[in-house]
Amino acid sequence: MARNLTRLAKHFKEEYNFFPKTWLLPSEANELKNQFNKKKAKTFIIKPVSMCQGKGIFLTRRFDDIDLKTGEQLVA
């Protein structure tokens, strides 16, 4: 769903301005890592793609807290 909404937001900026910037990990990890280099500390919500009911969701302000070595797909 995140992939499709991101595509739509690129084409219809006004209609999809409610949708926050989203990264699909691990494929877009470098783009997300660049967000952590900004001056203001942001909090990111990380969610496993394969889980539901709030399981595995966590908040982070550090890119190193995200374990990309497991091969699990995540949404940020």
Distance bins in CASP14 RR format, pairs under 12 A and 6 or more apart:
PFRMAT RR
TARGET T0000
AUTHOR 0000-0000-0000
RMODE 2
METHOD distances of the structure
MODEL  1
1 7 0 0 0 0 0 1 0 0 0 0 0
1 8 0 0 0 0 0 1 0 0 0 0 0
1 19 0 0 0 0 0 1 0 0 0 0 0
1 22 0 0 0 0 1 0 0 0 0 0 0
1 24 0 0 0 0 0 1 0 0 0 0 0
1 47 0 0 0 0 0 1 0 0 0 0 0
1 49 0 0 0 0 1 0 0 0 0 0 0
1 75 0 0 0 0 1 0 0 0 0 0 0
2 8 0 0 0 0 0 1 0 0 0 0 0
2 9 0 0 0 0 0 1 0 0 0 0 0
2 19 0 0 0 0 1 0 0 0 0 0 0
2 20 0 0 0 0 1 0 0 0 0 0 0
2 21 0 0 0 0 0 1 0 0 0 0 0
2 22 1 0 1 0 0 0 0 0 0 0 0
2 23 0 0 0 0 1 0 0 0 0 0 0
2 24 1 0 0 1 0 0 0 0 0 0 0
2 25 0 0 0 0 0 1 0 0 0 0 0
2 27 0 0 0 0 0 1 0 0 0 0 0
2 28 0 0 0 0 0 1 0 0 0 0 0
2 45 0 0 0 0 0 1 0 0 0 0 0
2 47 0 0 0 0 1 0 0 0 0 0 0
2 49 0 0 0 0 1 0 0 0 0 0 0
2 73 0 0 0 0 0 1 0 0 0 0 0
2 74 0 0 0 0 0 1 0 0 0 0 0
2 75 1 0 1 0 0 0 0 0 0 0 0
2 76 0 0 0 0 1 0 0 0 0 0 0
3 9 0 0 0 0 0 1 0 0 0 0 0
3 10 0 0 0 0 0 1 0 0 0 0 0
3 19 0 0 0 0 0 1 0 0 0 0 0
3 22 0 0 0 0 1 0 0 0 0 0 0
3 23 0 0 0 0 0 1 0 0 0 0 0
3 24 1 0 0 1 0 0 0 0 0 0 0
3 27 0 0 0 0 1 0 0 0 0 0 0
3 28 0 0 0 0 0 1 0 0 0 0 0
3 49 0 0 0 0 0 1 0 0 0 0 0
3 73 0 0 0 0 0 1 0 0 0 0 0
3 75 0 0 0 0 1 0 0 0 0 0 0
4 10 0 0 0 0 0 1 0 0 0 0 0
4 11 0 0 0 0 0 1 0 0 0 0 0
4 16 0 0 0 0 0 1 0 0 0 0 0
4 19 0 0 0 0 0 1 0 0 0 0 0
4 22 0 0 0 0 0 1 0 0 0 0 0
4 24 0 0 0 0 0 1 0 0 0 0 0
5 11 0 0 0 0 0 1 0 0 0 0 0
5 12 0 0 0 0 0 1 0 0 0 0 0
5 15 0 0 0 0 0 1 0 0 0 0 0
5 16 1 0 0 1 0 0 0 0 0 0 0
5 17 0 0 0 0 0 1 0 0 0 0 0
5 18 0 0 0 0 1 0 0 0 0 0 0
5 19 1 0 1 0 0 0 0 0 0 0 0
5 20 0 0 0 0 1 0 0 0 0 0 0
5 21 0 0 0 0 0 1 0 0 0 0 0
5 22 1 0 0 1 0 0 0 0 0 0 0
5 24 0 0 0 0 0 1 0 0 0 0 0
5 75 0 0 0 0 0 1 0 0 0 0 0
6 12 0 0 0 0 0 1 0 0 0 0 0
6 13 0 0 0 0 0 1 0 0 0 0 0
6 16 0 0 0 0 1 0 0 0 0 0 0
6 19 1 0 0 1 0 0 0 0 0 0 0
6 20 0 0 0 0 0 1 0 0 0 0 0
6 21 0 0 0 0 1 0 0 0 0 0 0
6 22 1 0 1 0 0 0 0 0 0 0 0
6 23 0 0 0 0 1 0 0 0 0 0 0
6 24 0 0 0 0 1 0 0 0 0 0 0
6 28 0 0 0 0 1 0 0 0 0 0 0
6 31 0 0 0 0 0 1 0 0 0 0 0
6 75 0 0 0 0 0 1 0 0 0 0 0
6 76 0 0 0 0 0 1 0 0 0 0 0
7 16 0 0 0 0 1 0 0 0 0 0 0
7 19 0 0 0 0 0 1 0 0 0 0 0
7 22 0 0 0 0 0 1 0 0 0 0 0
7 24 0 0 0 0 0 1 0 0 0 0 0
8 14 0 0 0 0 0 1 0 0 0 0 0
8 15 1 0 0 1 0 0 0 0 0 0 0
8 16 1 0 1 0 0 0 0 0 0 0 0
8 17 0 0 0 0 0 1 0 0 0 0 0
8 18 0 0 0 0 0 1 0 0 0 0 0
8 19 0 0 0 0 1 0 0 0 0 0 0
8 22 0 0 0 0 0 1 0 0 0 0 0
9 15 0 0 0 0 1 0 0 0 0 0 0
9 16 1 1 0 0 0 0 0 0 0 0 0
9 17 1 0 0 1 0 0 0 0 0 0 0
9 18 0 0 0 0 1 0 0 0 0 0 0
9 19 1 0 1 0 0 0 0 0 0 0 0
9 20 0 0 0 0 1 0 0 0 0 0 0
9 21 0 0 0 0 1 0 0 0 0 0 0
9 22 0 0 0 0 1 0 0 0 0 0 0
10 16 0 0 0 0 1 0 0 0 0 0 0
10 17 0 0 0 0 0 1 0 0 0 0 0
10 19 0 0 0 0 0 1 0 0 0 0 0
10 21 0 0 0 0 0 1 0 0 0 0 0
10 22 0 0 0 0 0 1 0 0 0 0 0
12 18 0 0 0 0 0 1 0 0 0 0 0
12 19 0 0 0 0 0 1 0 0 0 0 0
13 19 0 0 0 0 0 1 0 0 0 0 0
16 22 0 0 0 0 0 1 0 0 0 0 0
20 35 0 0 0 0 0 1 0 0 0 0 0
20 42 0 0 0 0 0 1 0 0 0 0 0
20 44 0 0 0 0 0 1 0 0 0 0 0
20 45 0 0 0 0 1 0 0 0 0 0 0
20 75 0 0 0 0 0 1 0 0 0 0 0
20 76 0 0 0 0 1 0 0 0 0 0 0
21 28 0 0 0 0 0 1 0 0 0 0 0
21 31 0 0 0 0 1 0 0 0 0 0 0
21 32 0 0 0 0 1 0 0 0 0 0 0
21 34 0 0 0 0 0 1 0 0 0 0 0
21 35 0 0 0 0 1 0 0 0 0 0 0
21 42 0 0 0 0 0 1 0 0 0 0 0
21 44 0 0 0 0 1 0 0 0 0 0 0
21 45 0 0 0 0 0 1 0 0 0 0 0
21 75 0 0 0 0 0 1 0 0 0 0 0
21 76 0 0 0 0 1 0 0 0 0 0 0
22 28 0 0 0 0 1 0 0 0 0 0 0
22 31 0 0 0 0 0 1 0 0 0 0 0
22 32 0 0 0 0 1 0 0 0 0 0 0
22 35 0 0 0 0 0 1 0 0 0 0 0
22 44 0 0 0 0 0 1 0 0 0 0 0
22 45 0 0 0 0 1 0 0 0 0 0 0
22 46 0 0 0 0 0 1 0 0 0 0 0
22 47 0 0 0 0 0 1 0 0 0 0 0
22 49 0 0 0 0 0 1 0 0 0 0 0
22 74 0 0 0 0 0 1 0 0 0 0 0
22 75 1 0 0 1 0 0 0 0 0 0 0
22 76 1 0 0 1 0 0 0 0 0 0 0
23 29 1 0 0 1 0 0 0 0 0 0 0
23 30 0 0 0 0 1 0 0 0 0 0 0
23 31 1 0 1 0 0 0 0 0 0 0 0
23 32 1 0 1 0 0 0 0 0 0 0 0
23 33 0 0 0 0 1 0 0 0 0 0 0
23 34 0 0 0 0 0 1 0 0 0 0 0
23 35 0 0 0 0 1 0 0 0 0 0 0
23 36 0 0 0 0 0 1 0 0 0 0 0
23 44 0 0 0 0 1 0 0 0 0 0 0
23 45 0 0 0 0 0 1 0 0 0 0 0
23 46 0 0 0 0 1 0 0 0 0 0 0
23 47 0 0 0 0 0 1 0 0 0 0 0
23 63 0 0 0 0 0 1 0 0 0 0 0
23 66 0 0 0 0 0 1 0 0 0 0 0
23 68 0 0 0 0 0 1 0 0 0 0 0
23 73 0 0 0 0 0 1 0 0 0 0 0
23 74 0 0 0 0 1 0 0 0 0 0 0
23 75 1 0 0 1 0 0 0 0 0 0 0
23 76 1 0 1 0 0 0 0 0 0 0 0
24 31 0 0 0 0 1 0 0 0 0 0 0
24 32 0 0 0 0 1 0 0 0 0 0 0
24 46 0 0 0 0 0 1 0 0 0 0 0
24 47 0 0 0 0 0 1 0 0 0 0 0
24 48 0 0 0 0 0 1 0 0 0 0 0
24 49 0 0 0 0 1 0 0 0 0 0 0
24 68 0 0 0 0 0 1 0 0 0 0 0
24 72 0 0 0 0 0 1 0 0 0 0 0
24 73 1 0 0 1 0 0 0 0 0 0 0
24 74 1 0 0 1 0 0 0 0 0 0 0
24 75 1 0 0 1 0 0 0 0 0 0 0
24 76 0 0 0 0 1 0 0 0 0 0 0
25 31 0 0 0 0 1 0 0 0 0 0 0
25 32 1 0 0 1 0 0 0 0 0 0 0
25 33 0 0 0 0 0 1 0 0 0 0 0
25 44 0 0 0 0 0 1 0 0 0 0 0
25 46 1 0 0 1 0 0 0 0 0 0 0
25 47 0 0 0 0 1 0 0 0 0 0 0
25 48 0 0 0 0 1 0 0 0 0 0 0
25 49 0 0 0 0 1 0 0 0 0 0 0
25 60 0 0 0 0 0 1 0 0 0 0 0
25 63 0 0 0 0 0 1 0 0 0 0 0
25 66 1 0 0 1 0 0 0 0 0 0 0
25 67 0 0 0 0 0 1 0 0 0 0 0
25 68 1 0 0 1 0 0 0 0 0 0 0
25 69 0 0 0 0 0 1 0 0 0 0 0
25 70 0 0 0 0 0 1 0 0 0 0 0
25 71 0 0 0 0 1 0 0 0 0 0 0
25 72 0 0 0 0 1 0 0 0 0 0 0
25 73 1 0 0 1 0 0 0 0 0 0 0
25 74 1 0 1 0 0 0 0 0 0 0 0
25 75 1 0 0 1 0 0 0 0 0 0 0
25 76 1 0 0 1 0 0 0 0 0 0 0
26 32 0 0 0 0 1 0 0 0 0 0 0
26 33 0 0 0 0 0 1 0 0 0 0 0
26 46 0 0 0 0 0 1 0 0 0 0 0
26 49 0 0 0 0 0 1 0 0 0 0 0
26 66 0 0 0 0 1 0 0 0 0 0 0
26 67 0 0 0 0 0 1 0 0 0 0 0
26 68 1 0 1 0 0 0 0 0 0 0 0
26 69 0 0 0 0 1 0 0 0 0 0 0
26 70 0 0 0 0 1 0 0 0 0 0 0
26 71 1 0 0 1 0 0 0 0 0 0 0
26 72 0 0 0 0 1 0 0 0 0 0 0
26 73 1 0 0 1 0 0 0 0 0 0 0
26 74 1 0 0 1 0 0 0 0 0 0 0
26 75 0 0 0 0 0 1 0 0 0 0 0
26 76 0 0 0 0 0 1 0 0 0 0 0
27 49 0 0 0 0 0 1 0 0 0 0 0
27 68 0 0 0 0 0 1 0 0 0 0 0
27 71 0 0 0 0 0 1 0 0 0 0 0
27 73 0 0 0 0 1 0 0 0 0 0 0
27 74 0 0 0 0 0 1 0 0 0 0 0
27 75 0 0 0 0 0 1 0 0 0 0 0
27 76 0 0 0 0 0 1 0 0 0 0 0
28 34 0 0 0 0 0 1 0 0 0 0 0
28 35 0 0 0 0 0 1 0 0 0 0 0
28 66 0 0 0 0 0 1 0 0 0 0 0
28 68 0 0 0 0 0 1 0 0 0 0 0
28 73 0 0 0 0 0 1 0 0 0 0 0
28 74 0 0 0 0 1 0 0 0 0 0 0
28 75 0 0 0 0 1 0 0 0 0 0 0
28 76 0 0 0 0 1 0 0 0 0 0 0
29 35 0 0 0 0 0 1 0 0 0 0 0
29 36 0 0 0 0 0 1 0 0 0 0 0
29 46 0 0 0 0 0 1 0 0 0 0 0
29 63 0 0 0 0 1 0 0 0 0 0 0
29 64 0 0 0 0 0 1 0 0 0 0 0
29 66 1 0 0 1 0 0 0 0 0 0 0
29 67 0 0 0 0 0 1 0 0 0 0 0
29 68 1 0 1 0 0 0 0 0 0 0 0
29 69 0 0 0 0 0 1 0 0 0 0 0
29 71 0 0 0 0 0 1 0 0 0 0 0
29 73 0 0 0 0 0 1 0 0 0 0 0
29 74 0 0 0 0 1 0 0 0 0 0 0
29 76 0 0 0 0 1 0 0 0 0 0 0
30 36 0 0 0 0 0 1 0 0 0 0 0
30 37 0 0 0 0 0 1 0 0 0 0 0
30 63 0 0 0 0 0 1 0 0 0 0 0
30 68 0 0 0 0 0 1 0 0 0 0 0
31 37 0 0 0 0 0 1 0 0 0 0 0
31 63 0 0 0 0 0 1 0 0 0 0 0
31 76 0 0 0 0 1 0 0 0 0 0 0
32 38 0 0 0 0 0 1 0 0 0 0 0
32 42 0 0 0 0 0 1 0 0 0 0 0
32 44 1 0 0 1 0 0 0 0 0 0 0
32 45 0 0 0 0 0 1 0 0 0 0 0
32 46 0 0 0 0 1 0 0 0 0 0 0
32 60 0 0 0 0 0 1 0 0 0 0 0
32 62 0 0 0 0 0 1 0 0 0 0 0
32 63 1 0 0 1 0 0 0 0 0 0 0
32 65 0 0 0 0 0 1 0 0 0 0 0
32 66 1 0 0 1 0 0 0 0 0 0 0
32 68 0 0 0 0 1 0 0 0 0 0 0
32 74 0 0 0 0 1 0 0 0 0 0 0
32 75 0 0 0 0 0 1 0 0 0 0 0
32 76 1 0 1 0 0 0 0 0 0 0 0
33 44 0 0 0 0 0 1 0 0 0 0 0
33 62 0 0 0 0 0 1 0 0 0 0 0
33 63 1 0 1 0 0 0 0 0 0 0 0
33 64 0 0 0 0 1 0 0 0 0 0 0
33 65 0 0 0 0 0 1 0 0 0 0 0
33 66 0 0 0 0 1 0 0 0 0 0 0
33 68 0 0 0 0 1 0 0 0 0 0 0
33 76 0 0 0 0 0 1 0 0 0 0 0
34 42 0 0 0 0 0 1 0 0 0 0 0
34 63 0 0 0 0 1 0 0 0 0 0 0
35 41 0 0 0 0 0 1 0 0 0 0 0
35 42 1 0 0 1 0 0 0 0 0 0 0
35 43 0 0 0 0 0 1 0 0 0 0 0
35 44 1 0 0 1 0 0 0 0 0 0 0
35 60 0 0 0 0 0 1 0 0 0 0 0
35 61 0 0 0 0 0 1 0 0 0 0 0
35 62 0 0 0 0 0 1 0 0 0 0 0
35 63 0 0 0 0 1 0 0 0 0 0 0
35 66 0 0 0 0 0 1 0 0 0 0 0
35 76 0 0 0 0 1 0 0 0 0 0 0
36 42 1 0 0 1 0 0 0 0 0 0 0
36 43 0 0 0 0 0 1 0 0 0 0 0
36 44 0 0 0 0 1 0 0 0 0 0 0
36 60 0 0 0 0 1 0 0 0 0 0 0
36 61 1 0 0 1 0 0 0 0 0 0 0
36 62 1 0 0 1 0 0 0 0 0 0 0
36 63 1 0 1 0 0 0 0 0 0 0 0
36 64 0 0 0 0 1 0 0 0 0 0 0
36 65 0 0 0 0 0 1 0 0 0 0 0
36 66 0 0 0 0 1 0 0 0 0 0 0
36 76 0 0 0 0 0 1 0 0 0 0 0
37 62 0 0 0 0 0 1 0 0 0 0 0
37 63 0 0 0 0 1 0 0 0 0 0 0
38 44 0 0 0 0 0 1 0 0 0 0 0
38 61 0 0 0 0 0 1 0 0 0 0 0
38 63 0 0 0 0 0 1 0 0 0 0 0
40 61 0 0 0 0 0 1 0 0 0 0 0
41 59 0 0 0 0 0 1 0 0 0 0 0
41 60 0 0 0 0 0 1 0 0 0 0 0
41 61 1 0 1 0 0 0 0 0 0 0 0
41 62 0 0 0 0 1 0 0 0 0 0 0
41 63 0 0 0 0 0 1 0 0 0 0 0
42 59 0 0 0 0 0 1 0 0 0 0 0
42 60 0 0 0 0 1 0 0 0 0 0 0
42 61 1 0 0 1 0 0 0 0 0 0 0
42 62 0 0 0 0 0 1 0 0 0 0 0
42 63 0 0 0 0 0 1 0 0 0 0 0
42 76 0 0 0 0 0 1 0 0 0 0 0
43 58 0 0 0 0 0 1 0 0 0 0 0
43 59 1 0 1 0 0 0 0 0 0 0 0
43 60 1 0 0 1 0 0 0 0 0 0 0
43 61 1 0 1 0 0 0 0 0 0 0 0
43 62 0 0 0 0 0 1 0 0 0 0 0
43 65 0 0 0 0 0 1 0 0 0 0 0
43 76 0 0 0 0 0 1 0 0 0 0 0
44 57 0 0 0 0 0 1 0 0 0 0 0
44 58 0 0 0 0 1 0 0 0 0 0 0
44 59 1 0 0 1 0 0 0 0 0 0 0
44 60 1 0 1 0 0 0 0 0 0 0 0
44 61 1 0 0 1 0 0 0 0 0 0 0
44 62 0 0 0 0 1 0 0 0 0 0 0
44 63 0 0 0 0 1 0 0 0 0 0 0
44 65 0 0 0 0 1 0 0 0 0 0 0
44 66 0 0 0 0 1 0 0 0 0 0 0
44 74 0 0 0 0 0 1 0 0 0 0 0
44 75 0 0 0 0 0 1 0 0 0 0 0
44 76 1 0 1 0 0 0 0 0 0 0 0
45 54 0 0 0 0 0 1 0 0 0 0 0
45 56 0 0 0 0 0 1 0 0 0 0 0
45 57 1 0 0 1 0 0 0 0 0 0 0
45 58 1 0 0 1 0 0 0 0 0 0 0
45 59 1 0 1 0 0 0 0 0 0 0 0
45 60 0 0 0 0 1 0 0 0 0 0 0
45 61 0 0 0 0 0 1 0 0 0 0 0
45 66 0 0 0 0 0 1 0 0 0 0 0
45 74 0 0 0 0 0 1 0 0 0 0 0
45 75 0 0 0 0 1 0 0 0 0 0 0
45 76 1 0 0 1 0 0 0 0 0 0 0
46 54 0 0 0 0 0 1 0 0 0 0 0
46 56 0 0 0 0 1 0 0 0 0 0 0
46 57 1 0 0 1 0 0 0 0 0 0 0
46 58 1 0 1 0 0 0 0 0 0 0 0
46 59 1 0 0 1 0 0 0 0 0 0 0
46 60 1 0 0 1 0 0 0 0 0 0 0
46 61 0 0 0 0 0 1 0 0 0 0 0
46 62 0 0 0 0 0 1 0 0 0 0 0
46 63 0 0 0 0 0 1 0 0 0 0 0
46 65 0 0 0 0 1 0 0 0 0 0 0
46 66 1 0 1 0 0 0 0 0 0 0 0
46 67 0 0 0 0 1 0 0 0 0 0 0
46 68 0 0 0 0 0 1 0 0 0 0 0
46 72 0 0 0 0 0 1 0 0 0 0 0
46 73 0 0 0 0 0 1 0 0 0 0 0
46 74 1 0 1 0 0 0 0 0 0 0 0
46 75 1 0 0 1 0 0 0 0 0 0 0
46 76 1 0 1 0 0 0 0 0 0 0 0
47 53 0 0 0 0 0 1 0 0 0 0 0
47 54 1 0 0 1 0 0 0 0 0 0 0
47 55 0 0 0 0 1 0 0 0 0 0 0
47 56 1 0 0 1 0 0 0 0 0 0 0
47 57 1 0 1 0 0 0 0 0 0 0 0
47 58 0 0 0 0 1 0 0 0 0 0 0
47 59 0 0 0 0 0 1 0 0 0 0 0
47 60 0 0 0 0 0 1 0 0 0 0 0
47 66 0 0 0 0 0 1 0 0 0 0 0
47 72 0 0 0 0 0 1 0 0 0 0 0
47 73 0 0 0 0 1 0 0 0 0 0 0
47 74 1 0 0 1 0 0 0 0 0 0 0
47 75 1 0 1 0 0 0 0 0 0 0 0
47 76 1 0 0 1 0 0 0 0 0 0 0
48 54 0 0 0 0 1 0 0 0 0 0 0
48 55 1 0 0 1 0 0 0 0 0 0 0
48 56 1 0 1 0 0 0 0 0 0 0 0
48 57 1 0 0 1 0 0 0 0 0 0 0
48 58 0 0 0 0 1 0 0 0 0 0 0
48 66 0 0 0 0 0 1 0 0 0 0 0
48 67 0 0 0 0 0 1 0 0 0 0 0
48 70 0 0 0 0 1 0 0 0 0 0 0
48 71 0 0 0 0 0 1 0 0 0 0 0
48 72 1 0 1 0 0 0 0 0 0 0 0
48 73 1 0 0 1 0 0 0 0 0 0 0
48 74 1 0 1 0 0 0 0 0 0 0 0
48 75 1 0 0 1 0 0 0 0 0 0 0
48 76 0 0 0 0 0 1 0 0 0 0 0
49 55 0 0 0 0 0 1 0 0 0 0 0
49 56 0 0 0 0 0 1 0 0 0 0 0
49 57 0 0 0 0 0 1 0 0 0 0 0
49 71 0 0 0 0 0 1 0 0 0 0 0
49 72 1 0 0 1 0 0 0 0 0 0 0
49 73 1 0 1 0 0 0 0 0 0 0 0
49 74 1 0 0 1 0 0 0 0 0 0 0
49 75 1 0 0 1 0 0 0 0 0 0 0
49 76 0 0 0 0 0 1 0 0 0 0 0
50 56 0 0 0 0 1 0 0 0 0 0 0
50 70 0 0 0 0 0 1 0 0 0 0 0
50 71 0 0 0 0 0 1 0 0 0 0 0
50 72 1 0 0 1 0 0 0 0 0 0 0
50 73 1 0 0 1 0 0 0 0 0 0 0
50 74 0 0 0 0 1 0 0 0 0 0 0
50 75 0 0 0 0 0 1 0 0 0 0 0
51 57 1 0 0 1 0 0 0 0 0 0 0
51 58 0 0 0 0 0 1 0 0 0 0 0
51 72 0 0 0 0 1 0 0 0 0 0 0
51 73 0 0 0 0 0 1 0 0 0 0 0
51 74 0 0 0 0 0 1 0 0 0 0 0
51 75 0 0 0 0 0 1 0 0 0 0 0
56 67 0 0 0 0 0 1 0 0 0 0 0
56 70 0 0 0 0 0 1 0 0 0 0 0
56 72 0 0 0 0 1 0 0 0 0 0 0
56 74 0 0 0 0 1 0 0 0 0 0 0
56 75 0 0 0 0 0 1 0 0 0 0 0
57 74 0 0 0 0 1 0 0 0 0 0 0
57 75 0 0 0 0 1 0 0 0 0 0 0
57 76 0 0 0 0 0 1 0 0 0 0 0
58 65 1 0 0 1 0 0 0 0 0 0 0
58 66 0 0 0 0 1 0 0 0 0 0 0
58 67 0 0 0 0 0 1 0 0 0 0 0
58 74 0 0 0 0 1 0 0 0 0 0 0
58 76 0 0 0 0 0 1 0 0 0 0 0
59 65 0 0 0 0 1 0 0 0 0 0 0
59 66 0 0 0 0 0 1 0 0 0 0 0
59 76 0 0 0 0 0 1 0 0 0 0 0
60 66 1 0 0 1 0 0 0 0 0 0 0
60 67 0 0 0 0 0 1 0 0 0 0 0
60 74 0 0 0 0 0 1 0 0 0 0 0
60 76 0 0 0 0 1 0 0 0 0 0 0
63 76 0 0 0 0 1 0 0 0 0 0 0
65 74 0 0 0 0 0 1 0 0 0 0 0
65 76 0 0 0 0 0 1 0 0 0 0 0
66 72 0 0 0 0 0 1 0 0 0 0 0
66 74 1 0 0 1 0 0 0 0 0 0 0
66 75 0 0 0 0 0 1 0 0 0 0 0
66 76 1 0 0 1 0 0 0 0 0 0 0
67 74 0 0 0 0 1 0 0 0 0 0 0
68 74 1 0 0 1 0 0 0 0 0 0 0
68 76 0 0 0 0 0 1 0 0 0 0 0
END
